[in-house]
C-alpha cells in the first residue's frame, strides 16, 4: 500500500509497520499543493494629496497573485472619501452601476483588471 502525504521537508521514503503490514509512505516536497485563485487589491488616488475643489480619481487594481485563474464575477464597491460626491465609475470590461462595479470575466494568473472612480 502506498500513501502520498502532504508536504515533506525533504524527499524521502519511510517504511512503517502497521497491523502486520508494511506501509510505505512516500513524502515528496510540494506533492499536496493545490492551485488556487488569490486576489490582491490596490487603491491609488490622484491628485495626492487631494486638493479642495478638484476632482479626485481613485484607481483600483485587482491582481490575481494566485496559482490558478480566478473565474468571474469579481465585484468592487468604492465609497470614496469623506466630503466627496460620486461622479462616475468605469473600466475596460467592467459593468458599473453606481459605485458598485463587476468584472464578469476570468482574471488569469498574474493578470490585472483596473476600474476608475471619479469624485468631486
C-alpha positions as CSV (number, residue, x, y, z in Angstrom):
1,X,0.0,0.0,0.0
2,X,1.4,3.4,-0.9
3,X,0.2,6.7,0.5
4,X,1.1,10.1,-0.7
5,X,1.0,12.5,2.2
6,X,1.1,16.3,2.2
7,X,4.3,18.2,2.2
8,X,7.7,17.0,3.5
9,X,10.7,19.0,4.4
10,X,12.8,16.7,2.2
11,X,12.1,14.0,-0.3
12,X,12.5,10.6,1.5
13,X,11.0,7.2,1.7
14,X,9.9,5.7,5.0
15,X,8.6,2.3,5.9
16,X,6.4,1.7,8.9
17,X,5.0,-1.5,10.3
18,X,1.2,-1.2,10.8
19,X,-1.1,-4.0,11.8
20,X,1.3,-6.7,10.5
21,X,1.5,-5.0,7.0
22,X,4.3,-2.9,5.5
23,X,3.0,0.5,4.8
24,X,5.1,2.7,2.6
25,X,4.8,6.4,2.9
26,X,6.2,8.5,0.1
27,X,6.8,12.1,1.1
28,X,7.7,14.5,-1.7
29,X,8.1,18.2,-1.3
30,X,5.1,20.0,-2.7
31,X,3.0,17.0,-3.6
32,X,-0.1,18.3,-2.0
33,X,0.0,21.8,-3.4
34,X,-3.4,22.8,-4.7
35,X,-3.7,25.6,-7.4
36,X,-5.8,28.5,-6.0
37,X,-7.1,31.9,-7.1
38,X,-5.9,34.7,-4.8
39,X,-6.9,38.3,-5.5
40,X,-4.9,41.3,-4.3
41,X,-6.5,44.8,-4.4
42,X,-4.7,48.1,-4.6
43,X,-6.2,51.6,-4.4
44,X,-4.5,54.8,-5.6
45,X,-5.7,58.4,-5.7
46,X,-4.8,61.4,-7.8
47,X,-4.0,64.0,-7.1
48,X,-2.2,63.1,-3.9
49,X,-2.7,64.8,-1.6
50,X,-6.3,65.7,-2.5
51,X,-6.9,69.3,-3.4
52,X,-10.1,71.1,-2.4
53,X,-12.2,72.0,-5.4
54,X,-10.5,69.5,-7.8
55,X,-11.8,66.1,-8.9
56,X,-10.4,63.1,-7.2
57,X,-9.7,60.0,-9.2
58,X,-9.4,56.7,-7.4
59,X,-7.9,53.8,-9.4
60,X,-8.5,50.3,-8.1
61,X,-6.4,47.5,-9.5
62,X,-7.3,43.9,-8.9
63,X,-4.5,41.4,-9.4
64,X,-4.5,37.6,-9.3
65,X,-1.4,36.6,-7.3
66,X,-2.6,33.0,-7.0
67,X,-1.6,29.9,-8.9
68,X,-4.9,29.4,-10.8
69,X,-7.2,31.6,-12.8
70,X,-10.0,33.5,-10.9
71,X,-13.3,32.9,-12.5
72,X,-15.7,35.9,-12.5
73,X,-17.6,37.7,-11.4
74,X,-15.4,39.9,-9.3
75,X,-17.2,42.8,-7.6
76,X,-15.7,46.1,-6.2
77,X,-17.6,48.8,-4.3
78,X,-15.8,52.1,-3.5
79,X,-17.1,54.7,-1.2
80,X,-14.6,57.4,-2.0
81,X,-13.6,59.6,0.9
82,X,-15.4,61.8,3.4
83,X,-16.7,65.0,1.8
84,X,-16.5,63.8,-1.8
85,X,-19.5,63.3,-4.1
86,X,-19.6,60.3,-6.5
87,X,-19.4,61.3,-10.3
88,X,-18.7,58.1,-12.2
89,X,-17.0,54.7,-12.4
90,X,-15.7,52.8,-15.4
91,X,-13.1,50.3,-16.5
92,X,-12.4,48.1,-19.6
93,X,-14.7,45.1,-19.3
94,X,-16.3,46.3,-16.0
95,X,-20.1,46.7,-15.6
96,X,-20.6,49.6,-13.2
97,X,-23.9,50.6,-11.5
98,X,-23.3,53.5,-9.2
99,X,-20.3,52.8,-7.0
100,X,-20.5,49.0,-7.5
101,X,-18.5,47.6,-10.4
102,X,-18.4,44.0,-11.5
103,X,-15.8,42.3,-13.8
104,X,-17.6,39.3,-15.3
105,X,-14.6,37.7,-16.9
106,X,-11.8,35.4,-15.6
107,X,-8.6,37.0,-14.2
108,X,-5.7,34.9,-15.3
109,X,-2.7,34.1,-13.1
110,X,-0.6,37.3,-12.8
111,X,-3.4,39.2,-14.6
112,X,-4.8,42.6,-13.6
113,X,-8.0,44.5,-14.2
114,X,-8.5,48.2,-13.3
115,X,-11.5,50.3,-12.5
116,X,-11.5,54.1,-12.0
117,X,-13.8,56.1,-9.7
118,X,-14.2,59.8,-10.1
119,X,-15.5,62.1,-7.3
120,X,-16.0,65.9,-6.8
